[in-house]
Amino acid sequence: MTTNWAAFAAAEPELAGIVEQRFGAFRHHVLATLRKDGSPRTSGVEVQFLLGELWCGMMPGSLKALDLHRDPRFALQANPGAGTDMGGGDVRISGRAVEVTDPALKGAYVKEVEPPEPFHLFRTELTQVVRTTYVEDDQFLVVQVWKPGEPVRTLRRT
C-alpha cells in the first residue's frame, strides 16, 4: 500500500510538519536506489514539497534516475546537518518513485521550482516515514513509524 504526501500530511499533520522542516533545513539529502545487480546506490538529491506531493528532480540520464526507471523503490534520508545533535531528529522516507511525463504537471513544477532543463521529475508514493530522536536528556531513543492506513507507532528504547 502506498500514498502520496498530501494524504500522509492529512493523516499525520504533526509528523508531516516535522519531516518537512527537517528536509527544509538543508538543500541536499541522500537518496538510496537499487542498481541493476540489486546492490544499493546512494546519491545526493534535492527534494520539494509542492502541490501535495514530495518531488525528486534529477539530471537526464543520471544513474539514480536509471535505477528508478528499472526499480522504483527508494529510501530518502534528510541531511542530518553539521555536528551530531541531529536537531529535529533523523528522518527517513521509503516508497516508490513514479516519473512524471504529463506536460501540464511538469510545467506546474517548473513554474514553481525553475530547475535546469531538461530533467527527470519523480513524484513519490510513500510506504513508510520514520523519525528517530532522543528525548528526556538523551535518556530515551524515540522512534516514530508511519505506514499508509496505520496511525503513527511510537517506540521508546533506553
Phi and psi in radians as a Rosetta constraint file:
Dihedral C 1 N 2 CA 2 C 2 CIRCULARHARMONIC -2.278 0.35
Dihedral N 2 CA 2 C 2 N 3 CIRCULARHARMONIC 2.886 0.35
Dihedral C 2 N 3 CA 3 C 3 CIRCULARHARMONIC -2.654 0.35
Dihedral N 3 CA 3 C 3 N 4 CIRCULARHARMONIC 2.829 0.35
Dihedral C 3 N 4 CA 4 C 4 CIRCULARHARMONIC -1.588 0.35
Dihedral N 4 CA 4 C 4 N 5 CIRCULARHARMONIC 3.079 0.35
Dihedral C 4 N 5 CA 5 C 5 CIRCULARHARMONIC -1.086 0.35
Dihedral N 5 CA 5 C 5 N 6 CIRCULARHARMONIC -0.750 0.35
Dihedral C 5 N 6 CA 6 C 6 CIRCULARHARMONIC -1.036 0.35
Dihedral N 6 CA 6 C 6 N 7 CIRCULARHARMONIC -0.737 0.35
Dihedral C 6 N 7 CA 7 C 7 CIRCULARHARMONIC -1.166 0.35
Dihedral N 7 CA 7 C 7 N 8 CIRCULARHARMONIC -0.705 0.35
Dihedral C 7 N 8 CA 8 C 8 CIRCULARHARMONIC -1.086 0.35
Dihedral N 8 CA 8 C 8 N 9 CIRCULARHARMONIC -0.830 0.35
Dihedral C 8 N 9 CA 9 C 9 CIRCULARHARMONIC -1.091 0.35
Dihedral N 9 CA 9 C 9 N 10 CIRCULARHARMONIC -0.614 0.35
Dihedral C 9 N 10 CA 10 C 10 CIRCULARHARMONIC -1.222 0.35
Dihedral N 10 CA 10 C 10 N 11 CIRCULARHARMONIC -0.663 0.35
Dihedral C 10 N 11 CA 11 C 11 CIRCULARHARMONIC -1.321 0.35
Dihedral N 11 CA 11 C 11 N 12 CIRCULARHARMONIC -0.643 0.35
Dihedral C 11 N 12 CA 12 C 12 CIRCULARHARMONIC -2.387 0.35
Dihedral N 12 CA 12 C 12 N 13 CIRCULARHARMONIC 1.194 0.35
Dihedral C 12 N 13 CA 13 C 13 CIRCULARHARMONIC -1.077 0.35
Dihedral N 13 CA 13 C 13 N 14 CIRCULARHARMONIC -0.612 0.35
Dihedral C 13 N 14 CA 14 C 14 CIRCULARHARMONIC -1.153 0.35
Dihedral N 14 CA 14 C 14 N 15 CIRCULARHARMONIC -0.872 0.35
Dihedral C 14 N 15 CA 15 C 15 CIRCULARHARMONIC -1.144 0.35
Dihedral N 15 CA 15 C 15 N 16 CIRCULARHARMONIC -0.707 0.35
Dihedral C 15 N 16 CA 16 C 16 CIRCULARHARMONIC -1.057 0.35
Dihedral N 16 CA 16 C 16 N 17 CIRCULARHARMONIC -0.709 0.35
Dihedral C 16 N 17 CA 17 C 17 CIRCULARHARMONIC -1.093 0.35
Dihedral N 17 CA 17 C 17 N 18 CIRCULARHARMONIC -0.725 0.35
Dihedral C 17 N 18 CA 18 C 18 CIRCULARHARMONIC -1.117 0.35
Dihedral N 18 CA 18 C 18 N 19 CIRCULARHARMONIC -0.765 0.35
Dihedral C 18 N 19 CA 19 C 19 CIRCULARHARMONIC -1.086 0.35
Dihedral N 19 CA 19 C 19 N 20 CIRCULARHARMONIC -0.796 0.35
Dihedral C 19 N 20 CA 20 C 20 CIRCULARHARMONIC -1.087 0.35
Dihedral N 20 CA 20 C 20 N 21 CIRCULARHARMONIC -0.683 0.35
Dihedral C 20 N 21 CA 21 C 21 CIRCULARHARMONIC -1.105 0.35
Dihedral N 21 CA 21 C 21 N 22 CIRCULARHARMONIC -0.749 0.35
Dihedral C 21 N 22 CA 22 C 22 CIRCULARHARMONIC -1.101 0.35
Dihedral N 22 CA 22 C 22 N 23 CIRCULARHARMONIC -0.785 0.35
Dihedral C 22 N 23 CA 23 C 23 CIRCULARHARMONIC -1.236 0.35
Dihedral N 23 CA 23 C 23 N 24 CIRCULARHARMONIC -0.522 0.35
Dihedral C 23 N 24 CA 24 C 24 CIRCULARHARMONIC -1.326 0.35
Dihedral N 24 CA 24 C 24 N 25 CIRCULARHARMONIC -0.272 0.35
Dihedral C 24 N 25 CA 25 C 25 CIRCULARHARMONIC -1.229 0.35
Dihedral N 25 CA 25 C 25 N 26 CIRCULARHARMONIC -0.456 0.35
Dihedral C 25 N 26 CA 26 C 26 CIRCULARHARMONIC -2.412 0.35
Dihedral N 26 CA 26 C 26 N 27 CIRCULARHARMONIC 2.753 0.35
Dihedral C 26 N 27 CA 27 C 27 CIRCULARHARMONIC -1.448 0.35
Dihedral N 27 CA 27 C 27 N 28 CIRCULARHARMONIC -0.696 0.35
Dihedral C 27 N 28 CA 28 C 28 CIRCULARHARMONIC -1.869 0.35
Dihedral N 28 CA 28 C 28 N 29 CIRCULARHARMONIC 2.459 0.35
Dihedral C 28 N 29 CA 29 C 29 CIRCULARHARMONIC -2.320 0.35
Dihedral N 29 CA 29 C 29 N 30 CIRCULARHARMONIC -3.104 0.35
Dihedral C 29 N 30 CA 30 C 30 CIRCULARHARMONIC -2.003 0.35
Dihedral N 30 CA 30 C 30 N 31 CIRCULARHARMONIC 2.191 0.35
Dihedral C 30 N 31 CA 31 C 31 CIRCULARHARMONIC -1.925 0.35
Dihedral N 31 CA 31 C 31 N 32 CIRCULARHARMONIC 2.271 0.35
Dihedral C 31 N 32 CA 32 C 32 CIRCULARHARMONIC -1.886 0.35
Dihedral N 32 CA 32 C 32 N 33 CIRCULARHARMONIC 2.259 0.35
Dihedral C 32 N 33 CA 33 C 33 CIRCULARHARMONIC -2.231 0.35
Dihedral N 33 CA 33 C 33 N 34 CIRCULARHARMONIC 3.118 0.35
Dihedral C 33 N 34 CA 34 C 34 CIRCULARHARMONIC -1.966 0.35
Dihedral N 34 CA 34 C 34 N 35 CIRCULARHARMONIC 2.229 0.35
Dihedral C 34 N 35 CA 35 C 35 CIRCULARHARMONIC -1.248 0.35
Dihedral N 35 CA 35 C 35 N 36 CIRCULARHARMONIC 3.003 0.35
Dihedral C 35 N 36 CA 36 C 36 CIRCULARHARMONIC -0.977 0.35
Dihedral N 36 CA 36 C 36 N 37 CIRCULARHARMONIC -0.653 0.35
Dihedral C 36 N 37 CA 37 C 37 CIRCULARHARMONIC -1.471 0.35
Dihedral N 37 CA 37 C 37 N 38 CIRCULARHARMONIC 0.044 0.35
Dihedral C 37 N 38 CA 38 C 38 CIRCULARHARMONIC 1.611 0.35
Dihedral N 38 CA 38 C 38 N 39 CIRCULARHARMONIC -0.137 0.35
Dihedral C 38 N 39 CA 39 C 39 CIRCULARHARMONIC -1.344 0.35
Dihedral N 39 CA 39 C 39 N 40 CIRCULARHARMONIC 2.716 0.35
Dihedral C 39 N 40 CA 40 C 40 CIRCULARHARMONIC -1.342 0.35
Dihedral N 40 CA 40 C 40 N 41 CIRCULARHARMONIC 2.626 0.35
Dihedral C 40 N 41 CA 41 C 41 CIRCULARHARMONIC -2.265 0.35
Dihedral N 41 CA 41 C 41 N 42 CIRCULARHARMONIC 2.313 0.35
Dihedral C 41 N 42 CA 42 C 42 CIRCULARHARMONIC -1.932 0.35
Dihedral N 42 CA 42 C 42 N 43 CIRCULARHARMONIC 2.469 0.35
Dihedral C 42 N 43 CA 43 C 43 CIRCULARHARMONIC -2.518 0.35
Dihedral N 43 CA 43 C 43 N 44 CIRCULARHARMONIC 2.670 0.35
Dihedral C 43 N 44 CA 44 C 44 CIRCULARHARMONIC -1.291 0.35
Dihedral N 44 CA 44 C 44 N 45 CIRCULARHARMONIC 2.594 0.35
Dihedral C 44 N 45 CA 45 C 45 CIRCULARHARMONIC -2.704 0.35
Dihedral N 45 CA 45 C 45 N 46 CIRCULARHARMONIC 2.603 0.35
Dihedral C 45 N 46 CA 46 C 46 CIRCULARHARMONIC -1.800 0.35
Dihedral N 46 CA 46 C 46 N 47 CIRCULARHARMONIC 2.471 0.35
Dihedral C 46 N 47 CA 47 C 47 CIRCULARHARMONIC -2.195 0.35
Dihedral N 47 CA 47 C 47 N 48 CIRCULARHARMONIC 2.769 0.35
Dihedral C 47 N 48 CA 48 C 48 CIRCULARHARMONIC -2.380 0.35
Dihedral N 48 CA 48 C 48 N 49 CIRCULARHARMONIC 2.411 0.35
Dihedral C 48 N 49 CA 49 C 49 CIRCULARHARMONIC -1.783 0.35
Dihedral N 49 CA 49 C 49 N 50 CIRCULARHARMONIC 1.930 0.35
Dihedral C 49 N 50 CA 50 C 50 CIRCULARHARMONIC -2.755 0.35
Dihedral N 50 CA 50 C 50 N 51 CIRCULARHARMONIC 2.442 0.35
Dihedral C 50 N 51 CA 51 C 51 CIRCULARHARMONIC 0.987 0.35
Dihedral N 51 CA 51 C 51 N 52 CIRCULARHARMONIC 0.602 0.35
Dihedral C 51 N 52 CA 52 C 52 CIRCULARHARMONIC 1.335 0.35
Dihedral N 52 CA 52 C 52 N 53 CIRCULARHARMONIC 0.198 0.35
Dihedral C 52 N 53 CA 53 C 53 CIRCULARHARMONIC -2.249 0.35
Dihedral N 53 CA 53 C 53 N 54 CIRCULARHARMONIC 2.795 0.35
Dihedral C 53 N 54 CA 54 C 54 CIRCULARHARMONIC -1.819 0.35
Dihedral N 54 CA 54 C 54 N 55 CIRCULARHARMONIC 2.087 0.35
Dihedral C 54 N 55 CA 55 C 55 CIRCULARHARMONIC -1.939 0.35
Dihedral N 55 CA 55 C 55 N 56 CIRCULARHARMONIC 2.587 0.35
Dihedral C 55 N 56 CA 56 C 56 CIRCULARHARMONIC -2.229 0.35
Dihedral N 56 CA 56 C 56 N 57 CIRCULARHARMONIC 2.135 0.35
Dihedral C 56 N 57 CA 57 C 57 CIRCULARHARMONIC -1.822 0.35
Dihedral N 57 CA 57 C 57 N 58 CIRCULARHARMONIC 2.515 0.35
Dihedral C 57 N 58 CA 58 C 58 CIRCULARHARMONIC -2.499 0.35
Dihedral N 58 CA 58 C 58 N 59 CIRCULARHARMONIC 2.650 0.35
Dihedral C 58 N 59 CA 59 C 59 CIRCULARHARMONIC -1.120 0.35
Dihedral N 59 CA 59 C 59 N 60 CIRCULARHARMONIC 2.598 0.35
Dihedral C 59 N 60 CA 60 C 60 CIRCULARHARMONIC -1.099 0.35
Dihedral N 60 CA 60 C 60 N 61 CIRCULARHARMONIC 2.359 0.35
Dihedral C 60 N 61 CA 61 C 61 CIRCULARHARMONIC 1.310 0.35
Dihedral N 61 CA 61 C 61 N 62 CIRCULARHARMONIC 0.124 0.35
Dihedral C 61 N 62 CA 62 C 62 CIRCULARHARMONIC -1.118 0.35
Dihedral N 62 CA 62 C 62 N 63 CIRCULARHARMONIC 2.634 0.35
Dihedral C 62 N 63 CA 63 C 63 CIRCULARHARMONIC -1.057 0.35
Dihedral N 63 CA 63 C 63 N 64 CIRCULARHARMONIC -0.667 0.35
Dihedral C 63 N 64 CA 64 C 64 CIRCULARHARMONIC -1.139 0.35
Dihedral N 64 CA 64 C 64 N 65 CIRCULARHARMONIC -0.658 0.35
Dihedral C 64 N 65 CA 65 C 65 CIRCULARHARMONIC -1.158 0.35
Dihedral N 65 CA 65 C 65 N 66 CIRCULARHARMONIC -0.739 0.35
Dihedral C 65 N 66 CA 66 C 66 CIRCULARHARMONIC -1.088 0.35
Dihedral N 66 CA 66 C 66 N 67 CIRCULARHARMONIC -0.706 0.35
Dihedral C 66 N 67 CA 67 C 67 CIRCULARHARMONIC -1.020 0.35
Dihedral N 67 CA 67 C 67 N 68 CIRCULARHARMONIC -0.808 0.35
Dihedral C 67 N 68 CA 68 C 68 CIRCULARHARMONIC -1.211 0.35
Dihedral N 68 CA 68 C 68 N 69 CIRCULARHARMONIC -0.513 0.35
Dihedral C 68 N 69 CA 69 C 69 CIRCULARHARMONIC -1.131 0.35
Dihedral N 69 CA 69 C 69 N 70 CIRCULARHARMONIC -0.682 0.35
Dihedral C 69 N 70 CA 70 C 70 CIRCULARHARMONIC -1.332 0.35
Dihedral N 70 CA 70 C 70 N 71 CIRCULARHARMONIC -0.749 0.35
Dihedral C 70 N 71 CA 71 C 71 CIRCULARHARMONIC -2.549 0.35
Dihedral N 71 CA 71 C 71 N 72 CIRCULARHARMONIC 1.930 0.35
Dihedral C 71 N 72 CA 72 C 72 CIRCULARHARMONIC -1.312 0.35
Dihedral N 72 CA 72 C 72 N 73 CIRCULARHARMONIC -0.031 0.35
Dihedral C 72 N 73 CA 73 C 73 CIRCULARHARMONIC -1.224 0.35
Dihedral N 73 CA 73 C 73 N 74 CIRCULARHARMONIC 2.449 0.35
Dihedral C 73 N 74 CA 74 C 74 CIRCULARHARMONIC -2.575 0.35
Dihedral N 74 CA 74 C 74 N 75 CIRCULARHARMONIC 2.850 0.35
Dihedral C 74 N 75 CA 75 C 75 CIRCULARHARMONIC -2.306 0.35
Dihedral N 75 CA 75 C 75 N 76 CIRCULARHARMONIC 2.463 0.35
Dihedral C 75 N 76 CA 76 C 76 CIRCULARHARMONIC -2.264 0.35
Dihedral N 76 CA 76 C 76 N 77 CIRCULARHARMONIC 2.233 0.35
Dihedral C 76 N 77 CA 77 C 77 CIRCULARHARMONIC -2.096 0.35
Dihedral N 77 CA 77 C 77 N 78 CIRCULARHARMONIC 2.304 0.35
Dihedral C 77 N 78 CA 78 C 78 CIRCULARHARMONIC -1.193 0.35
Dihedral N 78 CA 78 C 78 N 79 CIRCULARHARMONIC 2.481 0.35
Dihedral C 78 N 79 CA 79 C 79 CIRCULARHARMONIC -1.003 0.35
Dihedral N 79 CA 79 C 79 N 80 CIRCULARHARMONIC 2.156 0.35
Dihedral C 79 N 80 CA 80 C 80 CIRCULARHARMONIC -1.293 0.35
Dihedral N 80 CA 80 C 80 N 81 CIRCULARHARMONIC -0.272 0.35
Dihedral C 80 N 81 CA 81 C 81 CIRCULARHARMONIC 1.506 0.35
Dihedral N 81 CA 81 C 81 N 82 CIRCULARHARMONIC -3.081 0.35
Dihedral C 81 N 82 CA 82 C 82 CIRCULARHARMONIC -1.270 0.35
Dihedral N 82 CA 82 C 82 N 83 CIRCULARHARMONIC 2.664 0.35
Dihedral C 82 N 83 CA 83 C 83 CIRCULARHARMONIC 1.288 0.35
Dihedral N 83 CA 83 C 83 N 84 CIRCULARHARMONIC -2.806 0.35
Dihedral C 83 N 84 CA 84 C 84 CIRCULARHARMONIC -2.157 0.35
Dihedral N 84 CA 84 C 84 N 85 CIRCULARHARMONIC 0.138 0.35
Dihedral C 84 N 85 CA 85 C 85 CIRCULARHARMONIC -1.344 0.35
Dihedral N 85 CA 85 C 85 N 86 CIRCULARHARMONIC -0.369 0.35
Dihedral C 85 N 86 CA 86 C 86 CIRCULARHARMONIC 0.850 0.35
Dihedral N 86 CA 86 C 86 N 87 CIRCULARHARMONIC 0.849 0.35
Dihedral C 86 N 87 CA 87 C 87 CIRCULARHARMONIC -0.840 0.35
Dihedral N 87 CA 87 C 87 N 88 CIRCULARHARMONIC 2.146 0.35
Dihedral C 87 N 88 CA 88 C 88 CIRCULARHARMONIC 1.573 0.35
Dihedral N 88 CA 88 C 88 N 89 CIRCULARHARMONIC -0.126 0.35
Dihedral C 88 N 89 CA 89 C 89 CIRCULARHARMONIC 1.635 0.35
Dihedral N 89 CA 89 C 89 N 90 CIRCULARHARMONIC 2.985 0.35
Dihedral C 89 N 90 CA 90 C 90 CIRCULARHARMONIC -1.558 0.35
Dihedral N 90 CA 90 C 90 N 91 CIRCULARHARMONIC 2.206 0.35
Dihedral C 90 N 91 CA 91 C 91 CIRCULARHARMONIC -2.150 0.35
Dihedral N 91 CA 91 C 91 N 92 CIRCULARHARMONIC 2.282 0.35
Dihedral C 91 N 92 CA 92 C 92 CIRCULARHARMONIC -2.352 0.35
Dihedral N 92 CA 92 C 92 N 93 CIRCULARHARMONIC 2.527 0.35
Dihedral C 92 N 93 CA 93 C 93 CIRCULARHARMONIC -2.249 0.35
Dihedral N 93 CA 93 C 93 N 94 CIRCULARHARMONIC 2.361 0.35
Dihedral C 93 N 94 CA 94 C 94 CIRCULARHARMONIC -2.104 0.35
Dihedral N 94 CA 94 C 94 N 95 CIRCULARHARMONIC 2.712 0.35
Dihedral C 94 N 95 CA 95 C 95 CIRCULARHARMONIC 2.949 0.35
Dihedral N 95 CA 95 C 95 N 96 CIRCULARHARMONIC -2.632 0.35
Dihedral C 95 N 96 CA 96 C 96 CIRCULARHARMONIC -2.231 0.35
Dihedral N 96 CA 96 C 96 N 97 CIRCULARHARMONIC 2.448 0.35
Dihedral C 96 N 97 CA 97 C 97 CIRCULARHARMONIC -1.811 0.35
Dihedral N 97 CA 97 C 97 N 98 CIRCULARHARMONIC 2.319 0.35
Dihedral C 97 N 98 CA 98 C 98 CIRCULARHARMONIC -2.087 0.35
Dihedral N 98 CA 98 C 98 N 99 CIRCULARHARMONIC 2.096 0.35
Dihedral C 98 N 99 CA 99 C 99 CIRCULARHARMONIC -1.211 0.35
Dihedral N 99 CA 99 C 99 N 100 CIRCULARHARMONIC 2.406 0.35
Dihedral C 99 N 100 CA 100 C 100 CIRCULARHARMONIC -1.710 0.35
Dihedral N 100 CA 100 C 100 N 101 CIRCULARHARMONIC 2.135 0.35
Dihedral C 100 N 101 CA 101 C 101 CIRCULARHARMONIC -2.066 0.35
Dihedral N 101 CA 101 C 101 N 102 CIRCULARHARMONIC -0.188 0.35
Dihedral C 101 N 102 CA 102 C 102 CIRCULARHARMONIC -1.070 0.35
Dihedral N 102 CA 102 C 102 N 103 CIRCULARHARMONIC 2.065 0.35
Dihedral C 102 N 103 CA 103 C 103 CIRCULARHARMONIC -1.018 0.35
Dihedral N 103 CA 103 C 103 N 104 CIRCULARHARMONIC -0.667 0.35
Dihedral C 103 N 104 CA 104 C 104 CIRCULARHARMONIC -1.169 0.35
Dihedral N 104 CA 104 C 104 N 105 CIRCULARHARMONIC -0.778 0.35
Dihedral C 104 N 105 CA 105 C 105 CIRCULARHARMONIC -1.188 0.35
Dihedral N 105 CA 105 C 105 N 106 CIRCULARHARMONIC -0.757 0.35
Dihedral C 105 N 106 CA 106 C 106 CIRCULARHARMONIC -1.118 0.35
Dihedral N 106 CA 106 C 106 N 107 CIRCULARHARMONIC -0.653 0.35
Dihedral C 106 N 107 CA 107 C 107 CIRCULARHARMONIC -1.115 0.35
Dihedral N 107 CA 107 C 107 N 108 CIRCULARHARMONIC -0.677 0.35
Dihedral C 107 N 108 CA 108 C 108 CIRCULARHARMONIC -1.117 0.35
Dihedral N 108 CA 108 C 108 N 109 CIRCULARHARMONIC -0.667 0.35
Dihedral C 108 N 109 CA 109 C 109 CIRCULARHARMONIC -1.144 0.35
Dihedral N 109 CA 109 C 109 N 110 CIRCULARHARMONIC -0.818 0.35
Dihedral C 109 N 110 CA 110 C 110 CIRCULARHARMONIC -1.050 0.35
Dihedral N 110 CA 110 C 110 N 111 CIRCULARHARMONIC -0.710 0.35
Dihedral C 110 N 111 CA 111 C 111 CIRCULARHARMONIC -1.044 0.35
Dihedral N 111 CA 111 C 111 N 112 CIRCULARHARMONIC -0.675 0.35
Dihedral C 111 N 112 CA 112 C 112 CIRCULARHARMONIC -1.438 0.35
Dihedral N 112 CA 112 C 112 N 113 CIRCULARHARMONIC -0.699 0.35
Dihedral C 112 N 113 CA 113 C 113 CIRCULARHARMONIC -1.747 0.35
Dihedral N 113 CA 113 C 113 N 114 CIRCULARHARMONIC -0.531 0.35
Dihedral C 113 N 114 CA 114 C 114 CIRCULARHARMONIC 0.950 0.35
Dihedral N 114 CA 114 C 114 N 115 CIRCULARHARMONIC 0.971 0.35
Dihedral C 114 N 115 CA 115 C 115 CIRCULARHARMONIC -1.332 0.35
Dihedral N 115 CA 115 C 115 N 116 CIRCULARHARMONIC 2.779 0.35
Dihedral C 115 N 116 CA 116 C 116 CIRCULARHARMONIC -1.145 0.35
Dihedral N 116 CA 116 C 116 N 117 CIRCULARHARMONIC 2.412 0.35
Dihedral C 116 N 117 CA 117 C 117 CIRCULARHARMONIC -1.954 0.35
Dihedral N 117 CA 117 C 117 N 118 CIRCULARHARMONIC 2.690 0.35
Dihedral C 117 N 118 CA 118 C 118 CIRCULARHARMONIC -1.318 0.35
Dihedral N 118 CA 118 C 118 N 119 CIRCULARHARMONIC 2.905 0.35
Dihedral C 118 N 119 CA 119 C 119 CIRCULARHARMONIC -2.792 0.35
Dihedral N 119 CA 119 C 119 N 120 CIRCULARHARMONIC 2.787 0.35
Dihedral C 119 N 120 CA 120 C 120 CIRCULARHARMONIC -1.585 0.35
Dihedral N 120 CA 120 C 120 N 121 CIRCULARHARMONIC 2.462 0.35
Dihedral C 120 N 121 CA 121 C 121 CIRCULARHARMONIC -2.193 0.35
Dihedral N 121 CA 121 C 121 N 122 CIRCULARHARMONIC 2.181 0.35
Dihedral C 121 N 122 CA 122 C 122 CIRCULARHARMONIC -2.083 0.35
Dihedral N 122 CA 122 C 122 N 123 CIRCULARHARMONIC 2.348 0.35
Dihedral C 122 N 123 CA 123 C 123 CIRCULARHARMONIC -1.736 0.35
Dihedral N 123 CA 123 C 123 N 124 CIRCULARHARMONIC 2.704 0.35
Dihedral C 123 N 124 CA 124 C 124 CIRCULARHARMONIC -1.867 0.35
Dihedral N 124 CA 124 C 124 N 125 CIRCULARHARMONIC 2.545 0.35
Dihedral C 124 N 125 CA 125 C 125 CIRCULARHARMONIC -2.002 0.35
Dihedral N 125 CA 125 C 125 N 126 CIRCULARHARMONIC 2.002 0.35
Dihedral C 125 N 126 CA 126 C 126 CIRCULARHARMONIC -1.407 0.35
Dihedral N 126 CA 126 C 126 N 127 CIRCULARHARMONIC 2.430 0.35
Dihedral C 126 N 127 CA 127 C 127 CIRCULARHARMONIC -2.022 0.35
Dihedral N 127 CA 127 C 127 N 128 CIRCULARHARMONIC -0.327 0.35
Dihedral C 127 N 128 CA 128 C 128 CIRCULARHARMONIC -2.893 0.35
Dihedral N 128 CA 128 C 128 N 129 CIRCULARHARMONIC 2.484 0.35
Dihedral C 128 N 129 CA 129 C 129 CIRCULARHARMONIC -2.248 0.35
Dihedral N 129 CA 129 C 129 N 130 CIRCULARHARMONIC 2.283 0.35
Dihedral C 129 N 130 CA 130 C 130 CIRCULARHARMONIC -2.292 0.35
Dihedral N 130 CA 130 C 130 N 131 CIRCULARHARMONIC 2.355 0.35
Dihedral C 130 N 131 CA 131 C 131 CIRCULARHARMONIC -2.204 0.35
Dihedral N 131 CA 131 C 131 N 132 CIRCULARHARMONIC 2.247 0.35
Dihedral C 131 N 132 CA 132 C 132 CIRCULARHARMONIC -2.090 0.35
Dihedral N 132 CA 132 C 132 N 133 CIRCULARHARMONIC 2.278 0.35
Dihedral C 132 N 133 CA 133 C 133 CIRCULARHARMONIC -2.636 0.35
Dihedral N 133 CA 133 C 133 N 134 CIRCULARHARMONIC 2.872 0.35
Dihedral C 133 N 134 CA 134 C 134 CIRCULARHARMONIC -1.795 0.35
Dihedral N 134 CA 134 C 134 N 135 CIRCULARHARMONIC 2.500 0.35
Dihedral C 134 N 135 CA 135 C 135 CIRCULARHARMONIC -2.362 0.35
Dihedral N 135 CA 135 C 135 N 136 CIRCULARHARMONIC 3.001 0.35
Dihedral C 135 N 136 CA 136 C 136 CIRCULARHARMONIC 0.886 0.35
Dihedral N 136 CA 136 C 136 N 137 CIRCULARHARMONIC 1.161 0.35
Dihedral C 136 N 137 CA 137 C 137 CIRCULARHARMONIC 0.978 0.35
Dihedral N 137 CA 137 C 137 N 138 CIRCULARHARMONIC 0.696 0.35
Dihedral C 137 N 138 CA 138 C 138 CIRCULARHARMONIC 1.053 0.35
Dihedral N 138 CA 138 C 138 N 139 CIRCULARHARMONIC 0.437 0.35
Dihedral C 138 N 139 CA 139 C 139 CIRCULARHARMONIC -1.542 0.35
Dihedral N 139 CA 139 C 139 N 140 CIRCULARHARMONIC -0.402 0.35
Dihedral C 139 N 140 CA 140 C 140 CIRCULARHARMONIC -2.232 0.35
Dihedral N 140 CA 140 C 140 N 141 CIRCULARHARMONIC 2.342 0.35
Dihedral C 140 N 141 CA 141 C 141 CIRCULARHARMONIC -1.592 0.35
Dihedral N 141 CA 141 C 141 N 142 CIRCULARHARMONIC 2.213 0.35
Dihedral C 141 N 142 CA 142 C 142 CIRCULARHARMONIC -2.023 0.35
Dihedral N 142 CA 142 C 142 N 143 CIRCULARHARMONIC 2.209 0.35
Dihedral C 142 N 143 CA 143 C 143 CIRCULARHARMONIC -2.053 0.35
Dihedral N 143 CA 143 C 143 N 144 CIRCULARHARMONIC 2.113 0.35
Dihedral C 143 N 144 CA 144 C 144 CIRCULARHARMONIC -1.825 0.35
Dihedral N 144 CA 144 C 144 N 145 CIRCULARHARMONIC 2.245 0.35
Dihedral C 144 N 145 CA 145 C 145 CIRCULARHARMONIC -2.207 0.35
Dihedral N 145 CA 145 C 145 N 146 CIRCULARHARMONIC 2.216 0.35
Dihedral C 145 N 146 CA 146 C 146 CIRCULARHARMONIC -2.135 0.35
Dihedral N 146 CA 146 C 146 N 147 CIRCULARHARMONIC 2.414 0.35
Dihedral C 146 N 147 CA 147 C 147 CIRCULARHARMONIC -2.314 0.35
Dihedral N 147 CA 147 C 147 N 148 CIRCULARHARMONIC 2.627 0.35
Dihedral C 147 N 148 CA 148 C 148 CIRCULARHARMONIC -0.936 0.35
Dihedral N 148 CA 148 C 148 N 149 CIRCULARHARMONIC 2.367 0.35
Dihedral C 148 N 149 CA 149 C 149 CIRCULARHARMONIC 1.415 0.35
Dihedral N 149 CA 149 C 149 N 150 CIRCULARHARMONIC 0.027 0.35
Dihedral C 149 N 150 CA 150 C 150 CIRCULARHARMONIC -2.220 0.35
Dihedral N 150 CA 150 C 150 N 151 CIRCULARHARMONIC 2.648 0.35
Dihedral C 150 N 151 CA 151 C 151 CIRCULARHARMONIC -1.313 0.35
Dihedral N 151 CA 151 C 151 N 152 CIRCULARHARMONIC 2.902 0.35
Dihedral C 151 N 152 CA 152 C 152 CIRCULARHARMONIC -1.118 0.35
Dihedral N 152 CA 152 C 152 N 153 CIRCULARHARMONIC 2.298 0.35
Dihedral C 152 N 153 CA 153 C 153 CIRCULARHARMONIC -1.719 0.35
Dihedral N 153 CA 153 C 153 N 154 CIRCULARHARMONIC 2.365 0.35
Dihedral C 153 N 154 CA 154 C 154 CIRCULARHARMONIC -2.034 0.35
Dihedral N 154 CA 154 C 154 N 155 CIRCULARHARMONIC 2.151 0.35
Dihedral C 154 N 155 CA 155 C 155 CIRCULARHARMONIC -1.979 0.35
Dihedral N 155 CA 155 C 155 N 156 CIRCULARHARMONIC 2.377 0.35
Dihedral C 155 N 156 CA 156 C 156 CIRCULARHARMONIC -2.024 0.35
Dihedral N 156 CA 156 C 156 N 157 CIRCULARHARMONIC 2.375 0.35
Dihedral C 156 N 157 CA 157 C 157 CIRCULARHARMONIC -2.289 0.35
Dihedral N 157 CA 157 C 157 N 158 CIRCULARHARMONIC 2.523 0.35
